Amino acid sequence: MNGSIGISVVGCGYWGPNLVRNFTSLPECHVKKVCDLAPERLAYIQRLYPGVEVTTSFQAILDEDDIDAVAIATPVSTHFSLAKQALQAGKHVLIEKPMASSVAECQELMELAATKDRIIMAGHTFIYSSPVRLIKKIVDAGDLGDIYYISSQRLNLGLFQKDINVTWDLAPHDISIILFLIGQDPVSVNCRGNAHINANVEDVTSLTMEFPNKTFSMIQSSWLDPNKVRRMTIVGSKKMLLYDDNEPLEKIKLYDKRVETPPHYDTFAEFQYSYHYGDVHIPYIKQAEPLKILAQHFLECILTGSKPETSGLEGMQVVKILVAASESLKRGGGKVDLSKSPLLSSKTMPGYQDTENTAAVAEARGRQERLQEV
Ligand SMILES: NC(=O)c1ccc[n+]([C@@H]2O[C@H](COP(=O)([O-])OP(=O)(O)OC[C@H]3O[C@@H](n4cnc5c(N)ncnc54)[C@H](O)[C@@H]3O)[C@@H](O)[C@H]2O)c1
């Protein structure tokens, strides 16, 4: 690498242009080439950034020595193949959420990145947002007490996707935030939903995760709602917190509210709940674009060789839950017990036995067994 890091953004539909905008604003890098299969998307990028070269050929990106890193913002089904080729060509990769279509694919990408000594980072944007960082501080300081449950709603009218259901499209944000806040993997996942508009593509789902300490989370995802909603409520034993990402300034409200039960009572008449109503605190949050911080962090990791906060492992954890959610949906909302499935619960073992990826899982499992023999 000579001086500034050469970046290529692959996929310039809805999200890719935001990556181009942020990377072009950072002095540590230059956006060398943008790739998309659709010429009209490339024409759009060229109008905005006349200095950036464009191409429909991904091979041209792989062949270009000046390109050190590739940011992938294409449909999920293409993430694995594009990221694998980029890593094999010696490029660092930033992969938009969800990182891949199966746990085995994530595992393979992580192994390849390790072999090639390249950075692999999952584009979990919200982990780099100021409100989420502040909530993490509040939770870690114990201000909320024990977390009883987290409920999250991410709803809007559209944007409908054809290849993935609404859980795979929207819930990665909520899952990544919840895992970040709780700091543990769930022990089980349930997911129910319905496909109203496109057959077999659920547009409304409800995903629940249960954690080892009985903490519980509910994620509602919908492309069929009259209002755009981005809300998360965290209920703790001491305080409750509301995070509304649609609020321009007052995104976090910390409620000094709780319910206490008497420590000791002999008769039902003596039993009384004590409801505590205190102040509502609205902390000041410094405005910063999360995607810019994410892009900066990716560059920093390339320069220093340090592990990203949302590395391949965090990407795989989210995919693991999405795969379990798909399995639960197939079973009409049945519980998928992650603790009973070593392949799912282990952080280092490959994939969940999803029917579409049986061969990949078998291959990855063989690789894991070979690693254990060494
Ligand atoms: N982090 C976030 O907040 C966020 C927000 C939206 C979308 N995303 C993610 O970004 C990715 C893209 O989503 P989108 O909404 O922009 O999709 P999109 O369909 O609008 O755009 C995808 C683009 O990729 C191009 N493409 C497809 N296959 C390609 C290939 N093999 N090589 C080059 N280009 C190819 C398409 O022509 C299209 O222009 C998804 O993974 C999505 O989940 C992330």
PDBQT file of the ligand as one rigid body, heavy atoms in Angstrom, charges set to zero:
ROOT
HETATM    1  N1  LIG A 401     -26.006  -0.938   6.858  1.00  0.00    +0.000 N 
HETATM    2  C1  LIG A 401     -27.199  -0.494   6.526  1.00  0.00    +0.000 C 
HETATM    3  O1  LIG A 401     -27.815   0.299   7.233  1.00  0.00    +0.000 OA
HETATM    4  C2  LIG A 401     -27.820  -0.970   5.237  1.00  0.00    +0.000 A 
HETATM    5  C3  LIG A 401     -28.930  -0.307   4.710  1.00  0.00    +0.000 A 
HETATM    6  C4  LIG A 401     -29.460  -0.783   3.503  1.00  0.00    +0.000 A 
HETATM    7  C5  LIG A 401     -28.916  -1.885   2.886  1.00  0.00    +0.000 A 
HETATM    8  N2  LIG A 401     -27.845  -2.507   3.441  1.00  0.00    +0.000 N 
HETATM    9  C6  LIG A 401     -27.262  -3.700   2.829  1.00  0.00    +0.000 C 
HETATM   10  O2  LIG A 401     -26.577  -3.326   1.618  1.00  0.00    +0.000 OA
HETATM   11  C7  LIG A 401     -26.663  -4.391   0.662  1.00  0.00    +0.000 C 
HETATM   12  C8  LIG A 401     -27.281  -3.853  -0.623  1.00  0.00    +0.000 C 
HETATM   13  O3  LIG A 401     -28.600  -3.419  -0.338  1.00  0.00    +0.000 OA
HETATM   14  P1  LIG A 401     -29.346  -2.367  -1.280  1.00  0.00    +0.000 P 
HETATM   15  O4  LIG A 401     -30.609  -2.034  -0.586  1.00  0.00    +0.000 OA
HETATM   16  O5  LIG A 401     -28.412  -1.294  -1.686  1.00  0.00    +0.000 OA
HETATM   17  O6  LIG A 401     -29.668  -3.289  -2.539  1.00  0.00    +0.000 OA
HETATM   18  P2  LIG A 401     -30.000  -2.813  -4.031  1.00  0.00    +0.000 P 
HETATM   19  O7  LIG A 401     -30.702  -3.945  -4.672  1.00  0.00    +0.000 OA
HETATM   20  O8  LIG A 401     -30.642  -1.473  -4.012  1.00  0.00    +0.000 OA
HETATM   21  O9  LIG A 401     -28.556  -2.631  -4.696  1.00  0.00    +0.000 OA
HETATM   22  C9  LIG A 401     -27.724  -3.704  -4.978  1.00  0.00    +0.000 C 
HETATM   23  C10 LIG A 401     -26.845  -3.323  -6.161  1.00  0.00    +0.000 C 
HETATM   24  O10 LIG A 401     -25.898  -4.362  -6.362  1.00  0.00    +0.000 OA
HETATM   25  C11 LIG A 401     -25.733  -4.561  -7.760  1.00  0.00    +0.000 C 
HETATM   26  N3  LIG A 401     -25.218  -5.923  -7.967  1.00  0.00    +0.000 N 
HETATM   27  C12 LIG A 401     -25.885  -7.105  -7.841  1.00  0.00    +0.000 A 
HETATM   28  N4  LIG A 401     -25.049  -8.128  -8.041  1.00  0.00    +0.000 NA
HETATM   29  C13 LIG A 401     -23.838  -7.601  -8.312  1.00  0.00    +0.000 A 
HETATM   30  C14 LIG A 401     -22.575  -8.159  -8.622  1.00  0.00    +0.000 A 
HETATM   31  N5  LIG A 401     -22.389  -9.484  -8.681  1.00  0.00    +0.000 N 
HETATM   32  N6  LIG A 401     -21.530  -7.328  -8.864  1.00  0.00    +0.000 NA
HETATM   33  C15 LIG A 401     -21.702  -5.973  -8.802  1.00  0.00    +0.000 A 
HETATM   34  N7  LIG A 401     -22.885  -5.392  -8.522  1.00  0.00    +0.000 NA
HETATM   35  C16 LIG A 401     -23.942  -6.192  -8.275  1.00  0.00    +0.000 A 
HETATM   36  C17 LIG A 401     -27.114  -4.329  -8.346  1.00  0.00    +0.000 C 
HETATM   37  O11 LIG A 401     -27.051  -4.005  -9.716  1.00  0.00    +0.000 OA
HETATM   38  C18 LIG A 401     -27.623  -3.176  -7.467  1.00  0.00    +0.000 C 
HETATM   39  O12 LIG A 401     -27.335  -1.915  -8.067  1.00  0.00    +0.000 OA
HETATM   40  C19 LIG A 401     -27.484  -5.499   1.344  1.00  0.00    +0.000 C 
HETATM   41  O13 LIG A 401     -26.619  -6.399   1.947  1.00  0.00    +0.000 OA
HETATM   42  C20 LIG A 401     -28.281  -4.738   2.395  1.00  0.00    +0.000 C 
HETATM   43  O14 LIG A 401     -28.679  -5.555   3.473  1.00  0.00    +0.000 OA
HETATM   44  C21 LIG A 401     -27.282  -2.062   4.584  1.00  0.00    +0.000 A 
ENDROOT
TORSDOF 0
